[in-house]
Amino acid sequence: MIVYDPKNNAIPDSEFVDLGNPGDLGGRVISGSPRISARVDFQQGNRTAGVFEATTGVVEIHFPFTEHATILEGEVTLTDQAGNVHVYRKGDSYFIRQGEVILWDVKGNRVRKSFFNIVEN
């Protein structure tokens, strides 16, 4: 079992793989110079789980998978296509369906989340 507990078991920066600019993975950078990185703890078929990090900036994301995530550190504001806005902080969780378009806005230094993704057919 893997426990994501930033209070007692903070994940060392050295365990993250740099994924570069979100634009390189299909996101559209609206403002800032965000960088993304991740640690993959599980990958099998169309399912992936681990920890993801994004630095300051605003990115429009066309979600290529269905995702359940919990914020471990930092804060992010998500805005959906209908204009619904929600701020997520440490301990908050969300669920996004594949194909949704979300505006992802990190104002602090970074946000980290644990995630479980499924690519649906």
N, C-alpha and C positions, 0 to 999 in steps of 0.2 A: 504494500500500500504506500502511496505517495501522499504526504500531507503538505498542503500549501498553507503555511502559517508564517507570515512575514514577521510576527512579533518574536517567535522563538527559533525559527529556521529560515531566516532571510536567504533568498537565493543569490549566490555570488554572481556579480556581473560577468565573471569569466565563463559561466555556464551558458551564456546566451550567444547565439550565432547571429551576426549582423546580416540583416536582410536588405539593408540599404534604404533607398528612398521608396515610399509607398507607391509612387508613380511607376516604379519598375515592376510592381506586382499588380497593376491594374487599377490602383487608386488614382484619384485626381487631386493633386495638392492645390488647395485654394489659397492658403497663406502659410507663411513660415517655411522652415526647412526641416520638416520632421524626418526622423530616422526610425526604422522599426527593427526589432530583433525578436528572437524566440528561442525557447528550449522545448524540444519535442520529447515528451515522455512516453507517448504511445502512438503508434501508427499502424493501422491494419486496414487494407482495402480502402474504403471511402471514409474512414474514421480517423481523426487525429485529436490528440489531447496534449496539453502542456501549458507553458507559460509564455505570454506575449508581452512585449513592451513597445511603447511608442513615445517619442519625445514631442516637445511643443510644436503645435501647428494644427491646421484644419485640413482634413482630407475628406473627399466624397468617395464613398466605397459602395460598389455594387457587390453585395455579399455573394460570393461564389459557393457558399455552403450555408447550412443551417448551423447556428452557433448558440450554445449556452455558455455564459461566462460570468465570473465573479471577480470584482475588482479587489486586488491585493494591496495596492499602493497607489497613491495619487488620486487624480480626479479627471473624469472625462464627461463632456456634455454630448449627448447623442440627439440628433434631430432626424425624424423620419420624413418621408415624402409628404405626409399629411400636415407637417408642421408641428407635430408633437415633440416637445423638448423635455429632456430629463437629464439631471446631473447625477452621475454615479460616483460614489466614493467607496473607500475601503469597506468591504463586507456586502456591498450591493451586488445584485445579480441581474442579468438580463437575458432575453431570448430573442434572437433575430432569425427570421426565415430566409432561406436561400432566395436570391433575386431581389430582396429589398434594397433600396438605396438609402444609405445613412450618411449623415454628415457627422464626422468624428472630430471633436474639438478638444485638444489637450492644451490647457493653459499653464499648468505648472511645468516643472522640469521633465516629468515623465509620468506615465501611468503603466501599471503592470496588472495583468489579469491572468487568471487561470482560465482555460478554455477547453471545450469539447466541441468539435466540428464534425458534421456529417455532410458529405456531398450527396444530394438526392438526385435521382434520375429524372 
